[in-house]
Amino acid sequence: MSVNSSPFSSLIKLKKLNLTGGWGKSMAINDLSPLSGLVNLQELSIRNTQVTNLSPLLSLANLQDLDISFTPVTDLSPLSGLANLQALNVSKTQVTDLSPLSGLANLQRLNVSLTPVTDLSPLLELIKNDLQVRWSWDSWVVDGGIFVEDCPLTNPPAEIVKQGNAAILNFFNETAIQGTDHLYEAKMLLIGEGGAGKTSLLRRLYQTEKPLPTENETTKGIDIHRHEFKLVNGRNFRLNVWDFGGQEIYHATHQFFLTKRSLYVLLDDTRKDNKTVHDAGFKYWLEVADLLGGHSPVLIFQNEKGGRTKTIDESGIKAKFNNVKDIYRGNLELPGSADELRKAVELYAQNLPHIGEKWPAKWVSIRSDIEQQAKDKPFISLQDYFDIYRKQQDFDRDKALHLSRYLHDLGVFLHFQDEPLLSRTVILQNTWATEAVFRMLDDETVKGNLGLFDSTDCQRVWRDSEYADMHPELLALMQKFEFCYRLPDTDADTWLAPQLLPPSKPVSLSAWQQSCDLTLRYRYEFLPKGIVSRLIVRMHRFVKRPDLSWISGALFERGNTEVLAEVPAKGGEIVLRARGPERKDLLSVISADLDALNDSFHGLKDLVAKWVPCNCSRCRELTEPEFFEQERLLQRKIDGKLKVECPASYEDVDVLELLDGIRVDQLPGWAKDENTSTSKDDKVRTIKIFLASSSELKDDRDDFDLYFRQQNDRLRKKGIYLEIVRWENFLDAMSETRLQDEYNKEVKACDIFVSLFFTKTGKYTEEEFDTAHRQFLSTKKPLIYTFFKNAPQNLGDIGDEIISLLNFKKKLADLGHFYTSYNNIEHLKLKFSDQLEKLREKGI
C-alpha cells in the first residue's frame, strides 16, 4: 500500500517522520510519493518496509537522517542531490552501487553492512576526508564512519578494509600508480575423520607417482601440497592443497587454518554408518566448513573402500548446508577413481569470489618473489622482507607493513606484527610452523606428562637445525595460537598444553556442585572442539591448581571464590558454576572471556544461547534447577512482562533478578590480566550518569542502560568509562531514610543527569530533576540532559498528566534549560552519543 496522503498534506512543517516496521514484521508501505511535498523534513525512517523506489525523496533537500535498512531498495540514485544528508542506513538491502553517494560531502554515518556492495571506490573522497571505514556496525549509534560488515568487498578486499583507512588509501594509491594485475590462487582443504583416506585422495588427485599410504601411515598435523593448472586465458592457477590430520588432537587448531574464500573437500568413509546430516561424521565437519570456512563451497567424496557403496541423504544434507555443491564417489584403491573430482575442484576453485581480484601490479611481483624465497627458506627476518619489497618499489615502512598484514590475513605467510617477539620474523612456510607445533603436541613424553613440558623438552623436540635457534619464537607461536601457557611460580620454565590434559574429570570434583551455586549454561547448536582448553589458556591466571583441570573442564579460583567450567558428558554445552564471596564477579569474568572466545568464531554467536537458573524457592535448593533462556528473558523485559513462571514449582519469579545474576557489562577492576602492561598515561575517567524516567519509559531506560554499558570496552580506548546509576541499583539498599532520598544523594554525586519524559512527568522524576538543578547551580555539576519522547496526542485526550507535562516544559523554559526530542530508543542513543562526543572533545 502507499502512504496515505491526507495526514501529510497539511504537515508541510513536519521535520521528523518514522514509518518503521516492527521487528520481524515488514510494514506494507511501498509508495512514498505522498511525502514528496514535505520539504522541511530532516529525519525519515522507512526501515523494514516494502519500499523499492526512492524517487519521491528527490525534493527533500533538508533531509539529514535517512534509514532505509531492511527494505528491497536497490537504487540510491535519487539520493545523489541530498547534499545535507548526514546519516544514511542502507544495511540489509540489495544495494550494490554506491556511486550516487560520491558527492554527499556531509555524510558522517553510512551503514552498508549486509549488502552485496563490493566496491568502495565511490566513497574515496569521504575516506580521504577521514571518515573511518569500520567493519563492525556495533558502534553505529556512537561512532561516525562507513560500516561495511559482511559485504563481499573486492575493491579493496575485506582483508585490506579491516586494517583501516590508512591501508585502504594505500591500496587505492598503489593501484593508481602501478596499475593492476590479477592473482589466480586458491586454497583447497581436505577434511574428515582420521583414517577416512584423505592422504590417499591427495595422492590420487595430485601425487599419482606416489603409492597409497599404508594403514599405519597417518597425517600428523597438516600436509600442504602445491598444484598448478592452466586457465583458458593462459595464466597459471595455483591451488594450495591442505591435508588435515583427522585425529581429535588437531581439531582445536582448525580455527587458525580453516579459512574463508576456500574450497573444501569432505571425505566420507563408506565403511562408516554416517548417512544423514544429523550423523556425527557429516554434521561436525559440515558445521566446521560452514562456520570456520565462511560458508565456502564444499564437495563430498565417498571413499568406497573395498568396493563398498553407501547411499547418503544428499537432499537432506544440501537442505541444511546449501554450500554443499556436489557428491562424488570412487574406490581410491583404483587409479583414476578421483578424476571426476579433480575436474570439479578446478571448476569450483577458479569460480571462488576472490579469484581474479585486482591487485596493485607490484604487489603481485612481491608475492612472486616471496614464493621463490619460500622454496628454500622456512622463514626470513623482517628486514629480509623489507628488502624484497624494496626491490619492487620505493620503500615505505608503513606501506610494506600494510601489505605484510594483508598477505598474513590471506595465509600467504605468517607475520604477527602485534607480538614483539614474533614481529621480527616472517614465516614463509606454513608447514614449518605447523610441524613444529604438532611435534610438541604429538610427542610421547609430553603426552605422558599430560601436557607439561619444559626447556629440556624444547631442546629435544626441536633439535633439528631448522628449529634450533627459534625456540622462543616457536613458544610464542604456540601461545599466540592458545595451545599452551607458561606455568607461574615454577623453578624452571614450564609450560602446559591443556589439549593433553586427562580426559576424565578429577575425582575430587565429581560431586562438586551444590544447591547454592550460581550457574550459567551455554548451549551450542555447534560446539567447536578445543574451546575449553583455549579458555584455560586465556584465563590461566585463575587456574591455581592445574591438577584440577582436564581436557573439557577446569576449576578457576580467586581467593575463596571458585568457578567450575566444564562440558558435561552429554556434550553440546558449557556449564559454569560459581560459589564464594565474589561468585558473581568471577563468574562474570569467566563468562565474558567465553563470550569473547565465541565471538572469535565468525557466526558462532548465532548458534549459542545462554541459560540462567531459576531462583524460585524450590530451585534454590536444587543442584540442577530449572533454566530460562536469557534471550527470552530479555524479550520479556522489552515487552514489560517482568514475571515468569517456573515450570517446576509454578512460582512467579522476577525477570530482572534473573537477568541481574550475570552482568558481564560490569566487570571488577581485577578482571584485567595482571600481566598486561598499561601506560601510566592511559588513564580511564569514570563518568557517573544518573538515569531517571517515569515508569512508562522503563523499556527505553533499560535499552539506554544496556547499550551504553555494552559500549564501555570501546569507550575505554577513548579514556571514558560510563557508570550508569538508576533506581534498580538500590533494590537491596538498606536505609532508615526514605528510599527516594537515597536516589537524590546519588543525583548530587553524579557527573551527568539524564531524564526521560513521555506523556507525564512523574512525581519523583521531577524531584530528581530539581535536585540535580540545585546541585548544578551550586557546583556546576551534574550536567543535565532532558529528553522528551515524541507522542501523538488527540486534543480530546488531554488530561491532568499531559497538562503537568506542558507545565514542566514551561518550567524548563523559565529556567533557561533546553530539552531534546526523540522518536525511539535508537534515536535517543544517537542524540545522547552526540552530546557525549562533544563533551569528550571539550575535555569535560
GISULHU-V366225 format. One record per residue. N is the residue number from 1. BURIAL is I if it has 24 or more other C-alpha atoms within 12 Angstrom, else O. Layout:
BEGIN
{{N,BURIAL} {N,BURIAL}}
END
This chain:
BEGIN
{{1,O} {2,O} {3,I} {4,O} {5,O} {6,O} {7,O} {8,O} {9,O} {10,O} {11,O} {12,O} {13,O} {14,O} {15,I} {16,I} {17,I} {18,I} {19,I} {20,I} {21,I} {22,O} {23,O} {24,O} {25,O} {26,O} {27,I} {28,O} {29,I} {30,I} {31,I} {32,I} {33,I} {34,I} {35,I} {36,I} {37,I} {38,I} {39,I} {40,I} {41,I} {42,I} {43,I} {44,I} {45,I} {46,I} {47,I} {48,I} {49,I} {50,I} {51,I} {52,I} {53,I} {54,I} {55,I} {56,I} {57,I} {58,I} {59,I} {60,I} {61,I} {62,I} {63,I} {64,I} {65,I} {66,I} {67,I} {68,I} {69,I} {70,I} {71,I} {72,I} {73,I} {74,I} {75,I} {76,I} {77,I} {78,I} {79,I} {80,I} {81,I} {82,I} {83,I} {84,I} {85,I} {86,I} {87,I} {88,I} {89,I} {90,I} {91,I} {92,I} {93,I} {94,I} {95,I} {96,I} {97,I} {98,I} {99,I} {100,O} {101,I} {102,I} {103,O} {104,I} {105,I} {106,I} {107,I} {108,I} {109,I} {110,I} {111,I} {112,I} {113,I} {114,I} {115,I} {116,I} {117,I} {118,I} {119,I} {120,I} {121,I} {122,I} {123,I} {124,I} {125,I} {126,I} {127,I} {128,O} {129,O} {130,O} {131,I} {132,I} {133,I} {134,I} {135,I} {136,I} {137,I} {138,O} {139,I} {140,I} {141,I} {142,I} {143,I} {144,I} {145,I} {146,I} {147,I} {148,I} {149,I} {150,I} {151,I} {152,I} {153,I} {154,I} {155,I} {156,I} {157,I} {158,I} {159,I} {160,I} {161,I} {162,I} {163,I} {164,I} {165,I} {166,I} {167,I} {168,I} {169,I} {170,I} {171,I} {172,I} {173,O} {174,I} {175,I} {176,O} {177,O} {178,O} {179,O} {180,O} {181,O} {182,I} {183,I} {184,I} {185,I} {186,I} {187,I} {188,I} {189,I} {190,I} {191,I} {192,I} {193,I} {194,I} {195,I} {196,I} {197,I} {198,I} {199,I} {200,I} {201,I} {202,I} {203,I} {204,I} {205,I} {206,I} {207,O} {208,O} {209,O} {210,O} {211,O} {212,I} {213,O} {214,O} {215,O} {216,O} {217,O} {218,I} {219,I} {220,I} {221,I} {222,I} {223,I} {224,I} {225,I} {226,I} {227,I} {228,O} {229,I} {230,O} {231,O} {232,O} {233,O} {234,O} {235,O} {236,O} {237,I} {238,I} {239,I} {240,I} {241,I} {242,I} {243,I} {244,I} {245,I} {246,I} {247,I} {248,I} {249,I} {250,I} {251,I} {252,I} {253,I} {254,I} {255,I} {256,I} {257,I} {258,I} {259,I} {260,I} {261,I} {262,I} {263,I} {264,I} {265,I} {266,I} {267,I} {268,I} {269,I} {270,I} {271,O} {272,I} {273,O} {274,I} {275,I} {276,I} {277,I} {278,O} {279,O} {280,O} {281,I} {282,I} {283,I} {284,I} {285,I} {286,I} {287,I} {288,I} {289,I} {290,I} {291,I} {292,I} {293,I} {294,I} {295,I} {296,I} {297,I} {298,I} {299,I} {300,I} {301,I} {302,I} {303,I} {304,I} {305,I} {306,O} {307,O} {308,O} {309,O} {310,I} {311,O} {312,I} {313,O} {314,I} {315,O} {316,O} {317,I} {318,I} {319,O} {320,O} {321,I} {322,O} {323,I} {324,I} {325,I} {326,I} {327,I} {328,I} {329,I} {330,I} {331,I} {332,I} {333,I} {334,O} {335,O} {336,O} {337,I} {338,I} {339,I} {340,O} {341,I} {342,I} {343,O} {344,I} {345,I} {346,I} {347,I} {348,I} {349,I} {350,I} {351,O} {352,I} {353,I} {354,I} {355,I} {356,I} {357,I} {358,I} {359,I} {360,I} {361,I} {362,I} {363,I} {364,I} {365,I} {366,I} {367,I} {368,O} {369,I} {370,I} {371,I} {372,O} {373,O} {374,I} {375,O} {376,O} {377,O} {378,I} {379,I} {380,I} {381,O} {382,I} {383,O} {384,O} {385,I} {386,I} {387,O} {388,I} {389,I} {390,O} {391,O} {392,I} {393,O} {394,O} {395,O} {396,O} {397,O} {398,O} {399,I} {400,I} {401,I} {402,I} {403,I} {404,I} {405,I} {406,I} {407,I} {408,I} {409,I} {410,I} {411,I} {412,I} {413,I} {414,I} {415,I} {416,I} {417,I} {418,O} {419,O} {420,O} {421,O} {422,I} {423,I} {424,I} {425,I} {426,I} {427,I} {428,I} {429,I} {430,I} {431,I} {432,I} {433,I} {434,I} {435,I} {436,I} {437,I} {438,I} {439,I} {440,I} {441,I} {442,I} {443,I} {444,O} {445,O} {446,I} {447,I} {448,O} {449,I} {450,I} {451,I} {452,I} {453,I} {454,I} {455,O} {456,O} {457,I} {458,I} {459,O} {460,O} {461,I} {462,I} {463,O} {464,O} {465,O} {466,O} {467,I} {468,O} {469,O} {470,I} {471,I} {472,O} {473,I} {474,I} {475,I} {476,I} {477,I} {478,I} {479,I} {480,I} {481,I} {482,I} {483,I} {484,I} {485,I} {486,I} {487,I} {488,O} {489,O} {490,O} {491,O} {492,O} {493,O} {494,I} {495,I} {496,I} {497,I} {498,I} {499,I} {500,I} {501,I} {502,I} {503,I} {504,O} {505,I} {506,I} {507,O} {508,O} {509,O} {510,O} {511,O} {512,O} {513,I} {514,O} {515,I} {516,I} {517,I} {518,I} {519,I} {520,I} {521,I} {522,I} {523,I} {524,I} {525,I} {526,I} {527,I} {528,I} {529,I} {530,I} {531,I} {532,I} {533,I} {534,I} {535,I} {536,I} {537,I} {538,I} {539,I} {540,I} {541,I} {542,I} {543,I} {544,I} {545,O} {546,I} {547,I} {548,I} {549,I} {550,I} {551,I} {552,I} {553,I} {554,I} {555,I} {556,I} {557,I} {558,I} {559,O} {560,O} {561,I} {562,I} {563,I} {564,I} {565,I} {566,I} {567,I} {568,O} {569,O} {570,O} {571,O} {572,I} {573,I} {574,I} {575,I} {576,I} {577,I} {578,I} {579,I} {580,O} {581,O} {582,I} {583,I} {584,I} {585,I} {586,I} {587,I} {588,I} {589,I} {590,I} {591,I} {592,I} {593,I} {594,I} {595,I} {596,O} {597,I} {598,I} {599,O} {600,O} {601,I} {602,I} {603,I} {604,I} {605,I} {606,O} {607,O} {608,I} {609,I} {610,I} {611,I} {612,I} {613,I} {614,I} {615,I} {616,I} {617,O} {618,O} {619,I} {620,I} {621,O} {622,O} {623,O} {624,I} {625,I} {626,I} {627,I} {628,I} {629,I} {630,I} {631,O} {632,O} {633,I} {634,I} {635,O} {636,O} {637,I} {638,I} {639,O} {640,O} {641,O} {642,O} {643,I} {644,I} {645,O} {646,I} {647,O} {648,O} {649,O} {650,O} {651,O} {652,O} {653,I} {654,I} {655,I} {656,I} {657,I} {658,I} {659,I} {660,I} {661,I} {662,I} {663,I} {664,I} {665,I} {666,I} {667,I} {668,O} {669,O} {670,O} {671,I} {672,O} {673,O} {674,O} {675,O} {676,O} {677,O} {678,O} {679,O} {680,O} {681,O} {682,O} {683,O} {684,O} {685,O} {686,O} {687,I} {688,I} {689,I} {690,I} {691,I} {692,I} {693,I} {694,I} {695,I} {696,O} {697,I} {698,I} {699,I} {700,I} {701,I} {702,I} {703,I} {704,I} {705,I} {706,I} {707,I} {708,I} {709,I} {710,I} {711,I} {712,I} {713,I} {714,O} {715,I} {716,O} {717,O} {718,O} {719,O} {720,I} {721,I} {722,I} {723,I} {724,I} {725,I} {726,I} {727,I} {728,I} {729,O} {730,O} {731,O} {732,O} {733,O} {734,O} {735,O} {736,O} {737,O} {738,O} {739,O} {740,I} {741,O} {742,I} {743,I} {744,I} {745,O} {746,I} {747,I} {748,I} {749,I} {750,I} {751,I} {752,I} {753,I} {754,I} {755,I} {756,I} {757,I} {758,I} {759,I} {760,I} {761,I} {762,I} {763,O} {764,O} {765,I} {766,I} {767,O} {768,I} {769,I} {770,I} {771,I} {772,I} {773,I} {774,O} {775,I} {776,I} {777,O} {778,O} {779,O} {780,O} {781,I} {782,I} {783,I} {784,I} {785,I} {786,I} {787,I} {788,I} {789,I} {790,O} {791,O} {792,O} {793,O} {794,O} {795,O} {796,O} {797,O} {798,O} {799,O} {800,O} {801,O} {802,I} {803,O} {804,O} {805,I} {806,O} {807,O} {808,I} {809,I} {810,O} {811,O} {812,I} {813,O} {814,O} {815,O} {816,O} {817,O} {818,O} {819,I} {820,I} {821,I} {822,I} {823,I} {824,I} {825,I} {826,I} {827,I} {828,I} {829,I} {830,I} {831,I} {832,I} {833,I} {834,O} {835,I} {836,I} {837,O} {838,O} {839,O} {840,O} {841,O} {842,O} {843,O} {844,O}}
END
